[in-house]
Amino acid sequence: MAIVLKYAREEAQSEDGARVLVDRRRPRGLDEQSLELRSWLPMLGPSEELRRWFDERPTQWQVFRRHYLAELCDKNAVEALNELEAIAASEKKMTLLTCSKDRERSHAAILRDLLEGVKKPPATSGPARAAAGGRMRTRRPR
C-alpha cells in the first residue's frame, strides 16, 4: 500500500488512487466533487484549538504530535481511523489530502505513519500507545 500526501488544492491525478480528505474543513471554494474524493473524514483533522496552537508554534512538532495522537483516542476519531484503515486495505494506492502546505509536518503525515507502521493496532495499544511514544510501559520484575 502506497500512501501519498498531497495539498488539497493540487489537481487530482489518475495515479492518486483513493483520495481522502483528512481535514475538519473542506478547502474554501472547492466542493467534494471537484476534489474527486473517495471519502472525507473530518474527525481525523486536529481540533481547531490544536491547529491554531501549532500554527503559532511551528517548531513544536513533537508536542503537536503528542497532543494530536491523544485526540485520536476520541471515539469518533477512532471510528474515522478504522474507516481510513479499511480504505487503505482495499486500495493499492491512497492519497491523503490536507489543507496544510507543509505536508510532512502535518497531521496527515502522522496518519500516514500510523497506517504504514502499525496498520491497525490492537485496541489496547492503538492511538493511546502511539501517544505515549510507541512504548508500552511495563513494570520491572522485582
Backbone bond lengths (Angstrom), bond angles and torsions (degrees), N, CA, C in turn:
res aa  C-N    CA-C-N  psi(-1)  N-CA   C-N-CA  omega(-1)  CA-C   N-CA-C  phi
1 M - - - 1.452 - - 1.516 108.94 -
2 A 1.291 115.99 120.23 1.454 121.39 175.80 1.529 108.50 -98.75
3 I 1.328 115.78 129.71 1.465 121.15 179.04 1.519 107.78 -120.14
4 V 1.322 115.25 123.70 1.460 122.44 -177.49 1.524 108.10 -115.15
5 L 1.322 115.75 145.12 1.458 121.40 174.78 1.520 108.16 -102.76
6 K 1.321 116.16 140.01 1.452 119.28 -178.26 1.524 109.62 -145.75
7 Y 1.320 115.54 143.98 1.460 121.89 173.61 1.531 106.56 -68.11
8 A 1.323 116.51 132.57 1.461 121.53 -171.73 1.526 113.60 -58.90
9 R 1.316 117.98 -27.40 1.466 120.45 -178.22 1.532 113.42 -82.66
10 E 1.335 117.30 -6.93 1.464 119.68 176.11 1.522 109.33 -70.32
11 E 1.326 115.54 144.06 1.459 119.95 -179.13 1.519 111.60 -64.16
12 A 1.329 114.34 147.69 1.463 120.46 176.63 1.527 109.24 -69.49
13 Q 1.309 116.31 140.11 1.457 123.31 177.14 1.523 108.46 -120.16
14 S 1.303 116.58 155.05 1.465 119.76 -179.29 1.524 111.32 -64.02
15 E 1.331 117.43 -28.95 1.475 120.25 -179.17 1.536 113.31 -82.18
16 D 1.338 118.38 2.94 1.470 120.94 179.51 1.525 112.83 -68.37
17 G 1.301 118.00 -27.52 1.457 119.95 -174.68 1.523 109.49 70.75
18 A 1.314 116.86 -144.58 1.464 121.52 179.54 1.523 108.90 -72.94
19 R 1.321 117.03 121.23 1.464 122.15 -179.23 1.527 108.09 -98.00
20 V 1.342 115.40 122.68 1.459 121.07 -177.50 1.521 109.06 -126.36
21 L 1.328 115.79 121.84 1.462 121.35 176.18 1.524 108.04 -84.50
22 V 1.335 116.90 125.46 1.465 121.28 -175.74 1.529 111.95 -117.43
23 D 1.323 116.90 30.76 1.457 122.01 175.94 1.526 109.41 -109.54
24 R 1.319 116.17 154.94 1.464 120.05 178.67 1.519 112.18 -69.00
25 R 1.319 115.94 -30.33 1.467 120.57 179.69 1.513 110.54 -114.96
26 R 1.315 114.48 145.73 1.459 120.25 173.82 1.525 107.30 -77.74
27 P 1.331 118.84 144.72 1.466 120.42 178.86 1.533 110.50 -58.17
28 R 1.303 115.87 137.53 1.467 120.34 -179.67 1.518 110.95 -58.36
29 G 1.317 114.11 137.91 1.459 120.04 176.08 1.516 114.63 81.27
30 L 1.308 118.54 -2.49 1.468 121.43 179.36 1.528 109.29 -119.33
31 D 1.328 115.75 136.01 1.459 118.70 176.12 1.531 109.22 -102.25
32 E 1.317 115.59 171.19 1.466 119.45 -176.93 1.529 111.54 -61.06
33 Q 1.321 116.42 -34.28 1.458 119.79 -178.94 1.530 111.42 -65.76
34 S 1.331 117.22 -42.32 1.466 119.53 -179.59 1.530 112.11 -71.10
35 L 1.335 116.83 -23.90 1.470 120.35 177.70 1.528 112.06 -79.67
36 E 1.336 116.52 -14.86 1.468 122.80 -178.83 1.529 111.37 54.39
37 L 1.316 115.72 54.46 1.462 122.21 -174.93 1.519 112.75 -85.14
38 R 1.298 115.20 142.32 1.467 120.94 166.15 1.523 107.80 -81.60
39 S 1.353 115.61 -37.42 1.454 120.15 -179.88 1.525 109.66 -158.54
40 W 1.317 115.02 156.28 1.463 122.11 172.85 1.514 106.19 -124.84
41 L 1.315 117.42 118.78 1.467 123.22 -177.69 1.528 109.16 -117.13
42 P 1.340 116.66 79.56 1.467 120.00 -174.97 1.533 113.81 -63.30
43 M 1.321 118.29 -26.05 1.468 120.07 -178.77 1.526 112.51 -70.47
44 L 1.323 117.70 -9.53 1.466 120.18 177.52 1.524 112.27 -88.06
45 G 1.313 117.09 -7.35 1.456 120.01 175.47 1.518 109.75 -78.53
46 P 1.318 117.44 151.27 1.469 119.45 177.07 1.531 109.81 -65.29
47 S 1.310 116.18 155.07 1.463 119.75 177.25 1.526 109.02 -59.97
48 E 1.318 115.28 156.91 1.468 120.24 179.57 1.525 110.37 -58.33
49 E 1.320 116.40 -39.57 1.466 121.17 -179.60 1.533 110.91 -63.58
50 L 1.319 117.02 -46.46 1.464 120.54 -179.44 1.532 110.74 -67.27
51 R 1.322 116.96 -40.33 1.465 120.28 179.23 1.528 110.65 -61.17
52 R 1.323 116.85 -45.80 1.464 120.12 179.10 1.528 111.23 -64.24
53 W 1.325 116.35 -40.85 1.471 121.03 178.76 1.535 109.60 -58.26
54 F 1.327 116.84 -47.01 1.461 120.45 -177.96 1.531 111.58 -69.42
55 D 1.324 117.71 -34.95 1.467 120.14 176.82 1.528 111.00 -59.30
56 E 1.329 116.42 -33.94 1.467 120.99 179.47 1.522 112.93 -82.40
57 R 1.338 116.73 -19.14 1.475 121.35 -176.94 1.533 110.60 -133.35
58 P 1.315 118.22 64.45 1.465 119.89 -175.58 1.527 114.56 -63.64
59 T 1.324 118.05 -15.32 1.470 119.50 178.69 1.529 111.69 -82.63
60 Q 1.311 117.57 -6.82 1.468 122.44 -177.16 1.537 111.60 -94.13
61 W 1.323 117.20 44.88 1.459 122.72 -175.95 1.529 112.72 -56.62
62 Q 1.320 117.91 -47.66 1.464 120.28 -177.06 1.529 111.95 -64.58
63 V 1.315 117.14 -37.32 1.469 120.60 177.77 1.526 109.20 -67.15
64 F 1.331 116.85 -44.65 1.465 120.89 177.01 1.529 109.85 -57.76
65 R 1.312 116.35 -47.36 1.467 121.46 -178.70 1.535 111.05 -57.22
66 R 1.319 116.35 -46.30 1.464 120.87 -179.38 1.535 110.85 -62.18
67 H 1.331 117.24 -45.06 1.466 120.62 -179.74 1.530 111.51 -68.21
68 Y 1.316 116.43 -37.86 1.468 119.76 179.08 1.528 110.77 -65.63
69 L 1.317 117.23 -43.78 1.467 120.00 177.94 1.524 111.03 -62.12
70 A 1.321 116.96 -34.79 1.464 120.34 175.96 1.529 110.13 -65.39
71 E 1.328 117.45 -38.16 1.470 120.39 177.72 1.527 111.59 -65.19
72 L 1.311 117.73 -28.51 1.465 120.96 178.98 1.527 112.61 -69.41
73 C 1.319 117.71 -8.42 1.465 121.59 177.64 1.529 111.76 -79.44
74 D 1.329 116.95 -12.59 1.459 121.39 178.13 1.528 109.72 -61.48
75 K 1.326 117.04 143.85 1.469 121.99 -176.35 1.534 111.95 -54.82
76 N 1.326 117.67 -46.16 1.471 120.83 -179.30 1.524 111.64 -65.60
77 A 1.320 116.37 -37.27 1.464 120.07 178.37 1.523 110.54 -68.27
78 V 1.329 117.38 -37.66 1.467 120.54 178.80 1.527 110.04 -63.63
79 E 1.336 116.67 -41.99 1.468 120.09 177.42 1.522 110.91 -61.72
80 A 1.331 116.74 -43.15 1.466 120.54 178.67 1.523 110.64 -66.29
81 L 1.319 117.57 -37.99 1.465 121.51 177.80 1.522 110.59 -64.08
82 N 1.328 116.64 -39.21 1.466 120.38 176.13 1.525 110.98 -63.87
83 E 1.329 116.96 -39.51 1.461 120.85 178.00 1.525 110.45 -65.34
84 L 1.329 116.60 -41.64 1.460 120.78 177.77 1.524 110.88 -62.02
85 E 1.302 116.16 -41.02 1.465 120.22 179.42 1.522 111.03 -66.31
86 A 1.327 117.20 -36.82 1.466 120.76 177.86 1.529 110.64 -65.69
87 I 1.318 117.14 -39.82 1.467 120.46 176.64 1.525 109.76 -63.54
88 A 1.331 116.74 -44.95 1.465 121.18 179.82 1.531 111.30 -60.44
89 A 1.333 116.45 -37.76 1.461 120.49 -178.79 1.530 111.85 -71.21
90 S 1.330 117.16 -26.26 1.463 120.09 -175.79 1.531 113.46 -94.87
91 E 1.311 117.96 -5.40 1.466 121.54 -176.02 1.529 111.19 -120.46
92 K 1.316 116.40 153.17 1.464 120.70 175.33 1.521 110.92 -81.55
93 K 1.335 116.01 -29.19 1.460 120.52 -179.55 1.526 108.57 -143.54
94 M 1.321 115.07 143.09 1.452 120.37 179.45 1.524 108.62 -138.11
95 T 1.327 116.18 141.92 1.455 121.94 176.93 1.520 108.30 -117.63
96 L 1.333 115.60 122.16 1.458 121.15 175.60 1.520 107.67 -91.64
97 L 1.319 115.88 122.32 1.453 121.72 -179.19 1.518 110.41 -99.41
98 T 1.321 115.79 136.85 1.454 121.62 178.48 1.524 109.65 -140.82
99 C 1.311 115.83 155.53 1.470 121.04 176.52 1.523 111.05 -86.34
100 S 1.305 117.19 -2.91 1.459 121.55 178.58 1.530 109.25 -78.11
101 K 1.319 115.79 128.75 1.465 119.18 -179.63 1.525 111.66 -74.02
102 D 1.324 117.23 -30.05 1.467 121.30 176.86 1.525 107.44 -94.07
103 R 1.310 115.67 85.14 1.466 120.68 -172.90 1.530 113.31 -64.05
104 E 1.315 117.78 -34.13 1.471 120.10 -176.90 1.526 112.92 -74.62
105 R 1.314 117.57 -15.35 1.468 121.01 176.17 1.527 108.42 -121.03
106 S 1.323 113.56 54.06 1.454 120.84 179.58 1.525 109.08 -136.50
107 H 1.307 115.23 169.77 1.457 119.94 178.68 1.536 111.29 -62.57
108 A 1.334 117.44 -27.60 1.462 120.42 178.92 1.532 110.78 -63.06
109 A 1.330 117.15 -36.93 1.468 120.72 177.60 1.525 110.39 -65.93
110 I 1.320 116.77 -36.64 1.467 120.76 178.18 1.527 109.68 -66.30
111 L 1.336 116.65 -42.65 1.464 120.19 177.72 1.523 111.10 -62.47
112 R 1.330 116.73 -43.12 1.464 120.24 177.86 1.521 110.64 -59.39
113 D 1.330 116.17 -45.10 1.463 120.00 -179.66 1.527 111.22 -62.33
114 L 1.327 116.59 -39.69 1.467 119.67 177.47 1.522 110.58 -62.39
115 L 1.320 116.99 -45.88 1.462 120.70 -178.50 1.527 112.02 -66.87
116 E 1.308 117.08 -39.73 1.465 119.97 -178.31 1.520 112.48 -78.95
117 G 1.327 116.09 -31.44 1.457 119.18 -174.79 1.506 115.20 -84.21
118 V 1.298 116.09 -44.87 1.460 117.92 -173.58 1.510 112.42 -125.23
119 K 1.329 117.10 3.25 1.454 121.74 -174.15 1.518 107.60 50.73
120 K 1.306 119.50 -111.88 1.459 119.48 177.81 1.524 107.96 -113.87
121 P 1.315 116.75 108.91 1.454 119.07 -179.03 1.518 111.06 -71.01
122 P 1.336 117.66 153.49 1.454 119.76 174.21 1.526 109.85 -60.29
123 A 1.324 116.18 155.94 1.468 120.87 -176.41 1.525 111.77 -57.61
124 T 1.311 117.78 -29.59 1.459 120.10 -177.56 1.517 113.13 -81.18
125 S 1.327 116.84 -9.47 1.456 117.60 -177.68 1.518 113.22 -136.20
126 G 1.312 118.48 13.99 1.450 122.32 -176.21 1.508 114.61 -70.75
127 P 1.325 117.59 -123.69 1.459 120.46 -176.35 1.524 113.46 -57.25
128 A 1.326 117.62 -33.83 1.468 119.74 179.06 1.525 110.04 -63.62
129 R 1.314 116.56 -41.98 1.465 119.68 178.35 1.520 110.19 -67.07
130 A 1.323 115.71 -41.89 1.468 119.45 178.73 1.521 110.52 -62.47
131 A 1.334 116.89 -38.11 1.468 120.64 179.26 1.521 110.84 -64.91
132 A 1.315 116.53 -27.34 1.463 120.47 179.25 1.523 111.14 -84.99
133 G 1.308 117.13 10.66 1.460 120.49 177.80 1.513 113.12 89.82
134 G 1.349 116.71 15.78 1.455 120.02 177.38 1.514 114.19 80.97
135 R 1.313 117.62 6.05 1.455 119.99 -179.69 1.520 109.53 -108.69
136 M 1.292 115.39 139.52 1.458 120.02 172.23 1.514 107.00 -91.64
137 R 1.272 115.98 131.46 1.462 119.61 179.16 1.514 108.63 -90.58
138 T 1.286 115.05 121.31 1.461 120.26 -179.80 1.513 108.72 -125.13
139 R 1.303 114.04 157.07 1.452 118.61 176.79 1.517 109.43 -80.68
140 R 1.310 113.92 146.20 1.459 118.90 174.85 1.515 108.42 -79.32
141 P 1.328 116.69 142.47 1.464 118.29 176.64 1.538 110.38 -64.13
142 R 1.286 115.29 142.40 1.465 119.41 -179.49 1.488 111.92 -90.04
